[in-house]
């Protein structure tokens, strides 16, 4: 490959999925409920909170040069208006470990989980949430901004709208998502909502976590939070590049499905363009494709190779989505997530190769792609699906927390070493 010398190659994690003991977050509370939608509790996860130095050193030894991770709002601000300096110091140490090991940090300030107090105060349908989020972002960047060259305000800001559609179709085989949701629990949804209402001390209709069902009108608050956060970040850390990440399918159409495919792309991406044009980069996240016929999205064919998530194994999707996004945005792209859930690591290696060759083809045509962050660095807690899905470049022994790099880790590292 002929990737440019400054190209970023690394991996991603999310705080709640790897750190463990995120006791002040909404997800932690929901995991403890008797009727929880989570198949397992996160617990200590993979103990990345205590083992981050080892994990970052692993990345450097492999040859990777970038790490995308998230700072957990619920740790930083466990109560509204009270910022925990101990946790600020922790993330300072994580950032410093990146710099000490020649790793470029790409920080996400919200990756699905929120402080419990925010949900009690109205959550992600409250008109006050954008200002609260911007205040948290301003605090973090005033404290740590000099160590953060790239920041993503919100992870997959379009995901709540996508999940709303999936929940309506969860009984259909096409109802798959690019994150771990447990559709089985929807049959007991009302009981679960009542338990959450009691836990958050508000009525069931007022419980609005980030991944609650939302309409297009509701989701505008999320993008308002992004724009207010962007302004706040630039006030206190003007040298940091600011962006957001969206989850995008490679949307394709069979004859007769063109109009529905266009509608889907509008809902997933195009309607949000006005919020993105002033960003410094776009965080693109892709795992598979979605094919539309005359009657809507098609189920993954029985003959197709499938991932552990039930998605079609289709690494060619990344190149197509980069090309599509670049036609509508003039800002650089960072692939902030791309990967595959599988126990067959040779298929992960093949997935990586196809994805990176697609990026190379885009670069050769002058498309600005700054980096590729593989999802994920470690086998981890896949949200409602627990620990059964294996996305990691590094295997984790759940009993001992031993890290065991897979051949795919060495493979991606060898590619990164070639461009240094």
C-alpha angles and dihedrals in degrees: 000000000000100000112162118261093246093051113127117228118178147107140269139228136174120227098234092048096053113016102064133208095053088165099164096055129101092237092054089054093048092050090059096055119109093234096040121160088220114099089207138012118250094229110162089344104198092328093243088151089072099026101046094114092056092046094049091047088052089055092051093048090051090053099250115146104194139048126194113199137150134244110224113236091199090060095046096045108021089164124029109271095006113106118195110227091192090062092045087055090050093056090043086059091049091052092045091051088055092052093044089056097044092254120142109223120222106190128203115201098197123026104173099291124096137184113276090236091060092059091048087052093055104285122218095343094058117107087219095059097084091057092045091050092047090051091054092047092049091051094050094047094046088054101037108011095109088065095046116079094172128029131183110202099202132011116232095345090183095055098093090060092047092050091051089060092045094051089056089054101032094125090058119086090234091063097101128135136201090239133054111274126159106224093180091075092061088084088066095037098126094053090048092049090054091053092050091050090055092046094050093038094234135098119283092249090056097057104106114165117176094267096047117127110277140181125226088261093053094049090059087078090061092054091044086056088053094051093046090047091049090054092048093048093051091052094058104024108027095166093060116098110232129208145140132229129234130189109233132183122208093249113206132176136216118208107295094021098081097101093049091048091052090049090051093051090049091053093044101041123346097065090060097053095100089062094051106047095085093049122106094227141358122239107217120196123187138159109162147344135269121212121206125206129182091284099043138270115000125228117250105271115254089235094055123101108252134202125227087265092060092250123133112262098242116145090169086077093080096064092048093050093047090052092048094047093047091057090061102034128054094196125095120269128228116191096225096177134018126141149107137255107228143126089216101087093186087065089053089053091050090047091053093048094051092046094050094045086054090052090048090054090051092049090050088058093051099259111150108240113162101183154342122235113190118216109258140016094189138022099256151158106311097203114248092002095062123208100330099096117079115207098145134119084205123051118221124209101223092207100049102018088231113163116226115183112220123222087258089062092055090043095054090043092053090055091050091050091055092063097045 
